[in-house]
């Protein structure tokens, strides 16, 4: 028997879910694609916990990373009084580790923001203005790309940099030396974007060149900049660890993951493994989490990526 399809039994058009039928905006679509990446989402929660521990932990923990010396516990293994053990100087490893995490994360964020900002401004300006601006920017990038960064950082950081400002000097120096590669990528993307109709329309409307760059060009390559910032945090933490391990970065009484690893190795990583293992483990987990978030953002922002799934 055929089903009755009379107009009286038909579903009115108004009863359809208009929200489900509405097209997704770019932000909502990117969020849905990102949330499908379980590793990236889990890494965000892990990183939030690490940031909270690094930001709040030193104020709640009863041992201080500078003056909290336990004269009865030198190079002692983990115990109830010192969950992660103590160092050769009697400092609590947990207190030093929380300070090291905080300092390394701050360096990573400052480096990533500054490096990406320099690359975005100079790279887009070189492509947009052309002529002598482009020649000067390309000359600077070529010069910085051939400069031995480790040697230059070691010379500057071994000079008269106050220990209290060593973290900021290191972050600024790394950012200034590392932007050229990303600046070239921004320049290449700007070369294609500046020929779009909306950019030409903005120029014909009389907008200044810098307003066109900041309002129409950079927002349209924002996916690259966002991923670059995220990946730059992990890259900076590895750089800082290397320089501090070599003695050109953060030094006691301040601490970073690199200086803590260096101190742990000097005290004997096999004889007293707690002085080295916790800092090394924290470094690996934080960098892996940041890189996983960056990979998730890259897949979510790239419509051609199959890893983000279908909309």
Backbone bond lengths (Angstrom), bond angles and torsions (degrees), N, CA, C in turn:
res aa  C-N    CA-C-N  psi(-1)  N-CA   C-N-CA  omega(-1)  CA-C   N-CA-C  phi
1 X - - - 1.468 - - 1.526 109.41 -
2 X 1.321 117.01 129.38 1.467 120.62 -177.20 1.510 111.16 -70.10
3 X 1.315 115.76 142.87 1.475 121.19 -179.29 1.517 109.78 -73.73
4 X 1.323 115.73 140.59 1.463 121.36 -178.42 1.517 109.82 -72.62
5 X 1.325 118.88 119.05 1.455 124.63 -179.91 1.518 110.49 -114.40
6 X 1.311 116.99 34.52 1.460 120.65 -178.30 1.514 110.82 -66.03
7 X 1.327 117.75 155.68 1.468 120.15 179.72 1.518 113.37 -58.67
8 X 1.353 116.91 -26.49 1.463 119.61 -178.60 1.520 111.84 -68.77
9 X 1.378 116.73 -29.50 1.470 120.00 -177.53 1.523 113.26 -95.72
10 X 1.317 117.72 -6.10 1.473 120.55 -179.80 1.525 110.65 -69.03
11 X 1.323 117.01 148.44 1.462 121.82 -179.95 1.520 108.68 -77.49
12 X 1.305 118.79 126.20 1.467 120.21 179.06 1.520 110.39 -61.60
13 X 1.330 114.82 147.12 1.465 119.43 -179.22 1.510 111.97 -63.11
14 X 1.323 117.76 -28.08 1.462 121.09 -177.33 1.513 112.68 -68.81
15 X 1.400 116.27 -19.43 1.460 119.04 -176.19 1.525 112.44 -84.70
16 X 1.343 117.78 -6.06 1.455 119.41 177.18 1.529 109.88 -69.16
17 X 1.306 115.57 149.06 1.472 121.40 179.13 1.524 108.69 -74.50
18 X 1.315 116.51 98.82 1.460 120.50 -177.33 1.517 111.47 -65.69
19 X 1.349 117.13 -33.65 1.471 120.02 -179.51 1.526 111.13 -65.90
20 X 1.359 116.40 -36.93 1.461 119.11 179.80 1.520 111.89 -70.46
21 X 1.360 115.09 -29.00 1.460 118.84 -178.61 1.518 112.82 -86.75
22 X 1.325 117.06 -14.94 1.464 120.46 -177.61 1.524 110.28 -69.37
23 X 1.308 118.05 143.91 1.477 120.30 178.21 1.525 111.23 -67.69
24 X 1.324 115.38 145.03 1.458 120.71 -179.75 1.522 110.10 -79.56
25 X 1.348 115.77 138.88 1.448 119.84 173.36 1.521 110.25 -74.30
26 X 1.325 115.33 168.33 1.458 119.08 -176.92 1.517 111.90 -64.54
27 X 1.354 116.00 -41.09 1.455 118.76 -179.57 1.512 112.50 -64.68
28 X 1.329 116.55 -43.04 1.462 120.34 -179.51 1.520 110.93 -68.40
29 X 1.324 116.95 -38.77 1.451 120.48 178.38 1.525 110.90 -64.84
30 X 1.333 116.64 -42.46 1.466 120.61 178.20 1.517 111.04 -62.76
31 X 1.339 116.81 -40.73 1.462 120.95 179.29 1.529 110.97 -63.15
32 X 1.330 117.24 -42.70 1.460 120.32 -179.62 1.524 110.97 -65.65
33 X 1.317 116.72 -40.42 1.463 119.99 178.52 1.531 110.85 -66.58
34 X 1.337 116.63 -38.79 1.464 119.79 -179.96 1.526 110.79 -67.56
35 X 1.333 117.73 -40.02 1.459 120.66 -177.04 1.521 112.21 -66.80
36 X 1.332 117.87 -17.63 1.458 120.05 176.45 1.525 112.10 -74.49
37 X 1.311 116.62 -17.90 1.467 120.89 179.64 1.527 107.86 -87.96
38 X 1.316 115.89 97.00 1.471 120.59 -174.82 1.527 111.67 -65.07
39 X 1.323 116.63 -35.98 1.466 119.12 179.83 1.519 110.43 -64.27
40 X 1.333 117.99 -42.69 1.462 121.08 -179.68 1.523 110.90 -67.04
41 X 1.334 117.35 -41.50 1.467 120.38 179.32 1.525 110.44 -65.18
42 X 1.333 116.25 -44.23 1.463 118.88 176.96 1.517 112.30 -62.78
43 X 1.329 117.11 -35.12 1.462 120.59 178.47 1.518 111.55 -66.43
44 X 1.335 117.04 -33.70 1.465 119.82 177.41 1.519 110.13 -63.85
45 X 1.327 117.17 -46.83 1.461 119.94 179.39 1.530 111.05 -63.34
46 X 1.317 116.63 -40.54 1.462 119.69 177.68 1.522 110.92 -62.41
47 X 1.328 116.63 -43.65 1.460 120.26 -178.45 1.525 110.98 -67.35
48 X 1.322 117.24 -35.10 1.468 120.06 176.78 1.520 110.26 -62.26
49 X 1.336 116.39 -43.15 1.472 120.07 178.38 1.530 110.47 -62.51
50 X 1.332 116.67 -42.85 1.466 120.39 179.18 1.524 110.95 -62.69
51 X 1.332 116.95 -42.80 1.467 120.50 179.82 1.522 110.90 -63.80
52 X 1.335 117.47 -41.71 1.463 120.62 178.37 1.529 111.15 -63.64
53 X 1.322 115.74 -41.59 1.466 118.82 178.27 1.528 110.65 -63.96
54 X 1.330 116.74 -43.19 1.462 120.05 -178.87 1.524 112.02 -69.48
55 X 1.328 117.94 -32.84 1.464 120.83 -176.54 1.519 112.63 -84.12
56 X 1.316 116.79 -40.16 1.465 120.36 -173.39 1.520 111.87 -102.28
57 X 1.326 116.54 -30.94 1.462 120.48 -174.44 1.515 115.55 -52.13
58 X 1.351 119.35 -47.86 1.476 119.08 -178.34 1.519 114.03 -59.56
59 X 1.321 118.34 -26.29 1.462 120.91 179.56 1.531 112.12 -82.76
60 X 1.332 116.41 -19.14 1.456 120.10 -179.24 1.527 112.80 -99.25
61 X 1.320 117.04 -24.04 1.454 120.68 -177.44 1.519 109.98 -81.09
62 X 1.326 117.16 138.86 1.471 121.18 -172.61 1.522 113.31 -81.37
63 X 1.333 118.26 -7.48 1.457 120.54 174.93 1.520 109.44 -101.93
64 X 1.321 115.95 134.83 1.462 121.38 -179.50 1.532 109.56 -94.66
65 X 1.327 116.35 143.80 1.464 120.06 -177.03 1.530 112.81 -76.22
66 X 1.336 118.10 -11.49 1.458 121.03 179.42 1.519 112.59 -104.93
67 X 1.313 116.06 -50.53 1.474 119.75 -172.68 1.526 113.07 -116.29
68 X 1.333 117.26 2.64 1.470 118.93 -178.27 1.510 112.65 -82.26
69 X 1.314 117.00 66.71 1.466 122.25 -178.23 1.519 109.48 -90.97
70 X 1.321 115.52 126.72 1.464 121.30 175.68 1.524 107.73 -97.11
71 X 1.337 116.17 103.53 1.465 120.79 -175.35 1.521 112.97 -68.06
72 X 1.333 117.21 -11.90 1.464 120.01 179.70 1.526 111.96 -100.44
73 X 1.341 116.32 3.01 1.473 119.15 -176.98 1.524 109.53 -141.13
74 X 1.322 116.17 89.78 1.456 121.67 175.75 1.529 108.35 -107.60
75 X 1.342 116.07 122.02 1.464 122.11 -177.99 1.528 111.97 52.89
76 X 1.328 114.94 48.20 1.455 120.76 178.09 1.520 110.01 -95.19
77 X 1.338 117.77 143.50 1.468 120.50 178.91 1.524 110.79 -70.11
78 X 1.334 117.71 170.84 1.470 120.78 179.59 1.519 112.35 -53.91
79 X 1.331 113.78 137.71 1.461 120.92 -179.08 1.517 107.97 -148.34
80 X 1.334 116.49 -177.29 1.459 120.62 179.40 1.528 110.85 -64.79
81 X 1.331 117.16 -38.09 1.461 120.50 -179.40 1.526 111.24 -74.96
82 X 1.323 116.79 -33.02 1.470 122.13 -179.13 1.524 107.78 -132.18
83 X 1.338 118.29 92.23 1.477 121.25 -174.10 1.522 114.54 -57.99
84 X 1.338 117.49 -29.33 1.458 120.44 179.16 1.522 111.95 -110.49
85 X 1.318 118.24 11.10 1.446 121.57 178.81 1.523 112.14 87.39
86 X 1.318 115.42 -173.48 1.464 121.60 179.85 1.523 109.72 -127.90
87 X 1.335 114.39 164.70 1.462 121.33 179.70 1.524 110.03 -96.71
88 X 1.324 115.04 -179.49 1.463 120.34 -179.25 1.512 111.50 -62.31
89 X 1.327 116.48 -32.04 1.461 120.75 -179.58 1.516 112.61 -82.23
90 X 1.330 118.50 -5.32 1.458 121.74 -177.72 1.513 113.38 92.44
91 X 1.328 118.27 1.04 1.460 121.09 178.12 1.517 110.51 -72.72
92 X 1.315 115.34 146.66 1.452 121.38 178.53 1.531 109.34 -74.70
93 X 1.333 117.42 127.27 1.464 121.38 -176.78 1.522 111.17 -64.47
94 X 1.325 117.93 -37.89 1.462 120.48 179.89 1.523 111.29 -63.00
95 X 1.332 117.19 -42.87 1.462 120.32 178.59 1.521 111.31 -63.13
96 X 1.328 116.56 -42.94 1.465 120.42 179.47 1.528 110.47 -68.14
97 X 1.339 117.14 -37.76 1.458 120.71 -179.45 1.524 111.40 -65.55
98 X 1.324 117.60 -40.80 1.467 119.72 178.59 1.524 111.18 -64.31
99 X 1.328 116.94 -40.07 1.455 119.88 176.34 1.527 111.14 -66.64
100 X 1.335 116.81 -39.54 1.458 120.38 178.61 1.519 112.11 -64.17
101 X 1.329 116.83 -40.45 1.463 120.18 176.57 1.522 111.12 -62.42
102 X 1.318 116.20 -44.92 1.465 119.70 -178.80 1.523 111.02 -62.64
103 X 1.318 117.24 -45.14 1.461 119.95 -178.16 1.528 111.37 -67.00
104 X 1.327 117.59 -42.12 1.457 120.37 -179.38 1.533 111.22 -66.01
105 X 1.332 117.28 -39.27 1.463 120.12 178.54 1.524 111.28 -66.69
106 X 1.325 116.90 -39.71 1.466 120.25 177.91 1.525 110.31 -62.95
107 X 1.314 116.58 -45.15 1.467 120.43 177.93 1.526 110.10 -60.28
108 X 1.333 117.13 -42.57 1.453 120.69 -179.91 1.515 112.90 -62.09
109 X 1.330 117.25 -43.32 1.467 120.77 -178.99 1.525 111.01 -68.64
110 X 1.348 116.95 -45.08 1.464 120.29 179.79 1.526 110.24 -61.52
111 X 1.319 116.25 -45.04 1.463 120.50 179.14 1.527 111.56 -60.90
112 X 1.338 116.99 -48.30 1.464 120.50 -175.57 1.520 111.51 -63.63
113 X 1.334 117.06 -43.65 1.465 120.20 -179.11 1.526 111.35 -66.94
114 X 1.331 116.56 -45.13 1.453 119.76 -177.55 1.527 111.35 -69.45
115 X 1.306 117.38 -44.63 1.458 120.70 -179.42 1.523 111.18 -62.44
116 X 1.333 116.73 -44.53 1.465 120.13 179.03 1.515 111.13 -66.88
117 X 1.338 117.30 -38.41 1.462 120.11 178.85 1.519 112.55 -63.73
118 X 1.327 116.29 -44.56 1.465 119.46 178.47 1.531 110.51 -63.65
119 X 1.326 116.50 -45.12 1.461 120.10 -179.44 1.522 111.16 -62.87
120 X 1.339 117.22 -39.53 1.465 120.90 -178.39 1.525 111.12 -67.06
121 X 1.327 116.99 -46.52 1.464 120.46 -175.98 1.525 110.91 -69.59
122 X 1.329 116.93 -51.35 1.462 119.48 -176.35 1.525 112.12 -71.51
123 X 1.317 117.31 -38.94 1.455 119.64 179.73 1.518 112.54 -65.80
124 X 1.327 117.10 -43.80 1.466 120.24 178.55 1.527 111.49 -69.72
125 X 1.334 117.51 -37.11 1.464 120.27 178.89 1.524 110.93 -65.60
126 X 1.327 116.75 -40.10 1.465 119.72 179.50 1.518 111.24 -61.49
127 X 1.343 116.71 -42.79 1.461 119.80 -179.18 1.517 111.84 -74.13
128 X 1.317 118.37 -35.64 1.465 120.98 -174.66 1.531 111.79 -76.73
129 X 1.332 116.70 -46.22 1.463 119.92 -176.89 1.527 112.32 -82.38
130 X 1.337 116.20 -36.24 1.455 119.18 -179.34 1.520 112.18 66.35
131 X 1.321 116.67 -158.49 1.460 124.32 175.74 1.522 111.74 51.93
132 X 1.341 116.92 -132.19 1.459 120.19 -173.73 1.526 111.81 -69.16
133 X 1.338 117.96 -30.21 1.470 120.10 177.39 1.521 110.39 -61.57
134 X 1.319 116.10 -45.77 1.461 119.87 179.74 1.526 110.79 -66.01
135 X 1.310 117.70 -40.13 1.469 119.98 -179.61 1.522 111.38 -64.12
136 X 1.342 117.01 -41.75 1.468 120.04 -179.79 1.529 110.78 -65.98
137 X 1.337 116.72 -45.48 1.465 120.35 -179.14 1.523 110.60 -63.11
138 X 1.317 117.79 -43.67 1.460 120.60 179.23 1.524 111.35 -65.91
139 X 1.330 116.72 -36.18 1.468 119.41 177.35 1.529 110.65 -64.16
140 X 1.337 116.82 -42.37 1.469 120.80 178.77 1.524 110.80 -65.19
141 X 1.323 116.84 -43.15 1.470 119.30 179.54 1.521 111.37 -62.95
142 X 1.313 117.26 -42.17 1.469 120.08 178.41 1.518 111.01 -63.35
143 X 1.334 116.10 -38.22 1.461 119.71 -179.94 1.527 110.98 -66.26
144 X 1.337 116.61 -45.81 1.466 120.13 -177.51 1.525 112.02 -70.15
145 X 1.329 117.02 -28.18 1.461 119.69 -179.27 1.526 112.17 -71.06
146 X 1.326 117.48 -23.14 1.466 119.34 -179.45 1.529 112.22 -100.56
147 X 1.333 116.81 -3.97 1.466 119.71 178.97 1.529 108.99 -75.28
148 X 1.323 119.66 130.81 1.476 121.23 175.28 1.527 110.32 -69.52
149 X 1.314 115.45 104.01 1.467 120.39 -171.50 1.522 112.64 -64.85
150 X 1.321 116.68 -42.77 1.466 119.08 -178.38 1.521 110.54 -59.99
151 X 1.315 117.01 -42.54 1.465 120.46 179.81 1.525 110.70 -64.61
152 X 1.339 117.14 -44.29 1.457 120.10 -178.48 1.522 111.65 -66.22
153 X 1.328 117.04 -42.21 1.465 120.30 178.57 1.521 110.29 -64.10
154 X 1.316 117.32 -42.15 1.464 119.98 -178.76 1.523 111.45 -64.24
155 X 1.323 117.46 -36.89 1.461 120.55 -179.89 1.524 110.53 -68.38
156 X 1.329 116.46 -45.54 1.471 120.04 -176.78 1.524 111.10 -71.57
157 X 1.333 116.84 -45.53 1.469 119.94 -176.80 1.524 111.82 -71.76
158 X 1.319 117.77 -22.71 1.464 119.98 177.80 1.517 111.87 -81.93
159 X 1.330 116.47 -3.03 1.456 120.64 179.54 1.512 112.41 -83.49
160 X 1.339 114.64 -143.60 1.461 119.62 -174.22 1.528 111.45 -94.69
161 X 1.326 116.40 59.74 1.469 121.60 174.91 1.515 107.62 -97.24
162 X 1.327 116.70 121.22 1.454 120.81 -179.01 1.524 110.14 -61.86
163 X 1.340 118.56 137.46 1.469 120.23 -178.51 1.525 113.31 -56.50
164 X 1.329 117.55 -32.90 1.466 119.85 -179.16 1.520 112.82 -69.82
165 X 1.351 117.16 -21.02 1.468 121.39 179.69 1.516 112.48 -111.78
166 X 1.317 117.25 9.59 1.457 120.43 -177.54 1.531 111.19 -63.42
167 X 1.336 117.89 -36.96 1.469 120.65 -179.11 1.528 111.23 -63.69
168 X 1.348 116.45 -42.02 1.458 119.88 -179.42 1.520 110.90 -70.23
169 X 1.334 116.44 -41.83 1.470 119.77 178.63 1.524 110.94 -62.36
170 X 1.323 117.12 -39.28 1.455 120.64 179.57 1.523 111.35 -66.85
171 X 1.331 116.96 -43.52 1.465 120.69 179.50 1.530 111.18 -63.22
172 X 1.331 116.91 -44.88 1.463 120.52 179.80 1.522 111.47 -64.72
173 X 1.311 116.03 -42.23 1.461 120.09 -177.95 1.521 110.92 -65.60
174 X 1.309 117.45 -43.59 1.462 120.40 179.10 1.520 111.24 -64.07
175 X 1.337 116.81 -40.05 1.464 120.19 -179.80 1.521 111.56 -64.97
176 X 1.326 116.53 -42.90 1.464 120.58 -179.29 1.527 111.26 -65.15
177 X 1.315 117.17 -33.46 1.460 120.33 -178.27 1.527 113.38 -84.56
178 X 1.332 117.99 -19.14 1.463 120.66 -171.90 1.521 114.84 -104.15
179 X 1.329 119.54 -7.81 1.459 119.98 -175.29 1.526 114.97 -72.40
180 X 1.348 121.56 -24.33 1.467 119.43 -172.69 1.523 115.25 -57.17
181 X 1.330 118.27 -41.55 1.458 119.94 -178.24 1.527 110.82 -61.98
182 X 1.329 116.67 -45.68 1.465 119.90 179.75 1.529 110.64 -72.81
183 X 1.331 117.08 -29.50 1.451 119.66 175.95 1.514 112.13 -62.41
184 X 1.321 117.14 -36.88 1.462 120.59 177.14 1.534 110.75 -66.46
185 X 1.321 116.67 -37.46 1.471 119.62 178.06 1.519 110.51 -65.84
186 X 1.345 116.96 -43.66 1.465 120.60 177.66 1.524 110.46 -61.89
187 X 1.316 116.92 -40.70 1.469 120.39 178.79 1.524 110.65 -60.25
188 X 1.326 117.38 -44.57 1.461 120.43 -179.46 1.525 111.74 -62.82
189 X 1.329 117.12 -40.50 1.465 119.89 179.19 1.521 111.35 -70.52
190 X 1.325 116.98 -36.11 1.463 120.22 178.71 1.519 111.06 -66.30
191 X 1.319 118.12 -34.03 1.462 121.71 179.15 1.525 111.41 -58.26
192 X 1.341 116.43 -35.74 1.460 119.09 179.28 1.523 112.17 -84.01
193 X 1.337 116.96 -34.78 1.465 120.03 -176.64 1.526 111.29 -72.29
194 X 1.324 118.09 -34.55 1.466 119.73 -173.28 1.524 113.13 -68.46
195 X 1.331 116.99 -12.22 1.462 120.20 177.68 1.529 112.56 -92.66
196 X 1.340 116.95 -0.53 1.464 119.31 -179.72 1.523 111.03 -69.88
197 X 1.350 114.75 159.55 1.459 119.84 -175.18 1.527 112.54 -63.97
198 X 1.347 117.25 -39.83 1.463 119.06 -176.82 1.526 111.68 -67.06
199 X 1.336 117.15 -31.27 1.466 119.89 176.89 1.524 110.09 -71.09
200 X 1.327 116.98 -42.77 1.455 120.11 177.77 1.525 111.20 -63.86
201 X 1.338 116.81 -38.34 1.465 120.21 178.12 1.519 111.11 -64.46
202 X 1.329 117.10 -40.31 1.465 120.30 178.82 1.521 111.03 -64.02
203 X 1.318 117.59 -37.01 1.464 120.78 178.34 1.530 110.90 -68.18
204 X 1.337 117.11 -40.31 1.460 120.40 179.98 1.523 111.82 -69.00
205 X 1.355 116.50 -24.29 1.471 120.46 178.06 1.523 112.15 -77.62
206 X 1.331 116.95 -6.38 1.456 120.10 176.53 1.509 115.34 94.56
207 X 1.348 118.48 10.38 1.458 119.86 178.16 1.525 109.80 -67.32
208 X 1.321 115.87 144.16 1.462 119.72 178.16 1.522 110.29 -66.21
209 X 1.320 115.11 159.89 1.464 119.59 -176.46 1.519 112.07 -61.01
210 X 1.333 117.25 -42.57 1.462 119.80 -178.86 1.522 111.73 -68.40
211 X 1.336 118.17 -33.22 1.465 120.22 175.86 1.526 110.43 -67.30
212 X 1.321 117.02 -37.11 1.464 119.81 176.44 1.527 110.16 -64.14
213 X 1.322 116.09 -41.46 1.467 120.03 -179.37 1.525 110.90 -63.80
214 X 1.340 116.35 -49.13 1.460 119.80 -173.85 1.528 113.33 -79.25
215 X 1.318 118.50 -25.53 1.463 120.41 -176.51 1.522 113.74 -99.81
216 X 1.331 118.23 -21.95 1.455 119.14 -173.84 1.528 113.85 -126.47
217 X 1.318 117.79 -30.67 1.466 119.10 -177.43 1.529 111.27 -90.80
218 X 1.322 117.54 -57.16 1.466 119.90 -177.58 1.526 113.07 -61.26
219 X 1.347 120.62 -40.67 1.473 118.33 176.53 1.522 113.48 -59.70
220 X 1.331 117.80 -28.09 1.458 119.92 -178.34 1.523 113.19 -85.34
221 X 1.323 117.64 -5.96 1.461 120.53 170.68 1.532 109.52 -118.36
222 X 1.329 114.93 22.71 1.469 120.18 -176.47 1.521 111.88 -64.48
223 X 1.330 118.39 -28.74 1.463 119.99 179.42 1.527 110.72 -60.35
224 X 1.331 115.97 -42.50 1.469 119.80 176.45 1.518 111.28 -63.15
225 X 1.331 117.27 -43.02 1.459 120.93 -177.37 1.528 111.36 -66.59
226 X 1.336 117.25 -39.06 1.464 120.67 -179.89 1.520 110.52 -64.48
227 X 1.321 116.20 -46.82 1.465 119.62 179.04 1.523 110.48 -64.71
228 X 1.323 116.94 -36.85 1.459 120.98 -179.43 1.529 110.92 -64.68
229 X 1.335 116.46 -40.63 1.463 119.71 177.74 1.519 110.83 -63.48
230 X 1.329 115.98 -45.23 1.463 119.76 -178.11 1.528 111.31 -62.84
231 X 1.311 116.46 -49.46 1.464 119.66 -179.33 1.524 111.11 -67.33
232 X 1.331 116.90 -29.11 1.459 120.14 -179.50 1.513 113.44 -66.07
233 X 1.336 117.22 -29.39 1.467 119.90 178.98 1.520 110.34 -62.62
234 X 1.326 116.66 -49.38 1.463 119.72 178.21 1.513 112.53 -64.16
235 X 1.324 116.56 -38.49 1.460 120.25 178.52 1.519 111.21 -63.52
236 X 1.328 116.87 -41.49 1.466 120.43 -179.77 1.519 111.59 -66.26
237 X 1.324 117.13 -38.07 1.466 120.16 179.54 1.527 109.79 -63.04
238 X 1.324 116.77 -39.80 1.471 119.51 177.13 1.524 111.26 -67.37
239 X 1.331 116.71 -41.27 1.470 119.81 177.17 1.528 110.57 -60.99
240 X 1.322 115.32 -47.64 1.470 119.59 -177.83 1.522 110.32 -61.56
241 X 1.326 116.65 -40.75 1.459 120.23 179.18 1.527 110.73 -61.24
242 X 1.313 116.24 -41.75 1.461 120.32 179.75 1.523 111.55 -63.94
243 X 1.337 116.00 -48.71 1.462 118.95 -178.43 1.529 111.88 -65.62
244 X 1.331 116.87 -41.72 1.466 119.59 179.42 1.523 110.72 -67.23
245 X 1.327 116.45 -36.34 1.465 119.75 177.63 1.526 111.34 -63.81
246 X 1.341 115.59 -35.10 1.461 120.05 179.06 1.524 112.68 -81.34
247 X 1.335 116.45 -6.34 1.458 120.38 178.02 1.506 115.29 93.11
248 X 1.358 118.00 11.94 1.459 121.12 -178.28 1.526 112.55 -109.58
249 X 1.300 117.76 6.91 1.462 120.83 -176.77 1.523 112.19 -114.76
250 X 1.334 115.51 -126.36 1.461 121.61 -178.39 1.525 109.35 -76.96
251 X 1.327 115.20 135.26 1.458 120.22 -178.41 1.525 109.45 -127.94
252 X 1.354 117.25 151.21 1.463 120.00 175.15 1.522 110.59 -56.62
253 X 1.345 118.38 145.38 1.470 126.45 15.64 1.519 115.14 -82.01
254 X 1.331 118.52 -5.22 1.457 119.28 172.92 1.527 108.33 -82.89
255 X 1.348 115.95 159.37 1.446 119.59 -176.13 1.524 110.98 -136.97
256 X 1.322 114.97 148.70 1.457 123.15 169.80 1.533 106.26 -138.06
257 X 1.317 116.53 175.83 1.463 118.67 178.57 1.527 110.58 -62.56
258 X 1.332 116.72 -37.83 1.449 119.54 179.64 1.513 113.28 -64.92
259 X 1.329 117.12 -46.38 1.466 119.70 180.00 1.522 111.44 -67.94
260 X 1.342 117.79 -32.01 1.466 120.33 177.89 1.526 110.33 -69.89
261 X 1.330 117.73 -39.77 1.463 120.50 176.95 1.527 110.01 -65.01
262 X 1.332 116.21 -41.17 1.461 119.53 178.94 1.533 110.96 -62.51
263 X 1.341 116.63 -41.95 1.461 120.01 178.59 1.518 111.10 -66.39
264 X 1.333 117.07 -37.92 1.458 120.06 179.31 1.518 112.74 -65.92
265 X 1.333 117.10 -39.11 1.462 119.96 178.71 1.524 111.06 -68.12
266 X 1.331 116.52 -38.68 1.463 119.40 179.96 1.523 112.01 -67.43
267 X 1.334 117.20 -22.65 1.466 120.72 -179.61 1.526 112.34 -92.85
268 X 1.342 116.55 -3.44 1.463 119.59 176.58 1.510 111.92 104.35
269 X 1.347 119.06 89.67 1.459 120.67 -177.21 1.523 114.08 -68.84
270 X 1.321 118.07 -21.63 1.464 120.11 178.29 1.522 111.59 -91.42
271 X 1.326 116.90 -34.34 1.460 120.10 179.18 1.520 111.36 -78.83
272 X 1.328 115.86 -40.59 1.462 121.16 179.46 1.538 108.30 -125.86
273 X 1.309 117.25 72.79 1.478 120.25 -171.04 1.521 114.18 -64.78
274 X 1.324 119.19 -25.70 1.465 120.26 -178.19 1.530 112.74 -65.99
275 X 1.331 117.00 -22.37 1.474 119.11 178.78 1.528 112.41 -74.42
276 X 1.327 116.64 -14.47 1.459 121.69 -177.01 1.525 112.88 -119.34
277 X 1.327 117.27 -40.73 1.465 121.72 -168.61 1.525 112.52 -65.26
278 X 1.328 118.77 -42.04 1.463 120.57 -176.30 1.531 111.34 -66.71
279 X 1.322 116.84 -40.90 1.460 119.87 178.47 1.526 110.77 -67.90
280 X 1.329 117.37 -42.43 1.463 120.40 178.88 1.522 110.94 -65.03
281 X 1.326 116.91 -41.27 1.461 120.01 177.70 1.516 112.31 -64.04
282 X 1.340 116.80 -41.43 1.466 120.01 177.83 1.519 111.23 -63.21
283 X 1.335 116.73 -40.04 1.465 120.70 178.38 1.525 111.15 -60.73
284 X 1.319 116.93 -47.52 1.467 121.16 -178.15 1.526 110.66 -63.24
285 X 1.327 117.56 -45.60 1.464 120.87 -177.00 1.524 111.79 -66.65
286 X 1.323 117.37 -41.51 1.465 120.13 -179.11 1.527 110.63 -66.21
287 X 1.316 117.50 -45.36 1.469 120.38 -179.51 1.524 110.47 -64.82
288 X 1.330 118.16 -41.70 1.460 120.81 177.80 1.525 111.23 -62.72
289 X 1.337 117.08 -40.63 1.464 120.31 179.24 1.521 111.64 -64.92
290 X 1.327 116.99 -44.34 1.470 120.25 179.31 1.524 110.78 -63.85
291 X 1.320 117.36 -42.05 1.465 120.15 179.27 1.519 111.73 -66.49
292 X 1.339 117.19 -35.87 1.463 120.12 177.50 1.524 111.02 -65.43
293 X 1.330 116.54 -39.35 1.470 119.90 176.78 1.527 110.10 -64.76
294 X 1.324 116.86 -42.54 1.460 119.84 177.93 1.516 112.51 -61.99
295 X 1.338 117.04 -41.11 1.464 120.15 177.34 1.527 110.91 -64.47
296 X 1.338 116.22 -39.93 1.458 119.53 178.52 1.516 112.59 -64.49
297 X 1.325 117.04 -40.88 1.465 120.59 177.48 1.522 111.11 -66.23
298 X 1.314 116.98 -40.43 1.467 120.13 179.52 1.525 110.62 -61.96
299 X 1.327 117.34 -44.42 1.465 120.33 179.74 1.525 111.48 -68.35
300 X 1.339 116.99 -35.84 1.460 119.81 -179.01 1.524 112.40 -72.28
301 X 1.311 116.71 -34.82 1.467 120.86 -177.78 1.515 113.11 -83.78
302 X 1.333 117.04 -16.77 1.462 120.43 -178.65 1.531 109.05 -97.08
303 X 1.331 118.52 108.98 1.474 120.22 -178.96 1.518 113.26 -62.98
304 X 1.322 117.88 -24.95 1.457 120.70 -178.22 1.520 113.26 -83.04
305 X 1.346 117.07 -5.98 1.452 120.35 -178.24 1.527 110.36 -80.19
306 X 1.320 116.82 127.44 1.459 120.51 178.58 1.519 111.51 -78.61
307 X 1.345 118.09 -16.53 1.470 121.19 -178.30 1.518 111.93 -67.30
308 X 1.342 117.67 -27.33 1.459 119.62 -179.55 1.509 113.65 -78.30
309 X 1.333 117.94 -9.14 1.446 120.61 -180.00 1.504 112.05 79.85
310 X 1.306 115.14 175.89 1.460 120.96 178.29 1.516 109.92 -78.85
311 X 1.335 116.83 156.21 1.464 120.78 179.24 1.504 111.66 -62.42
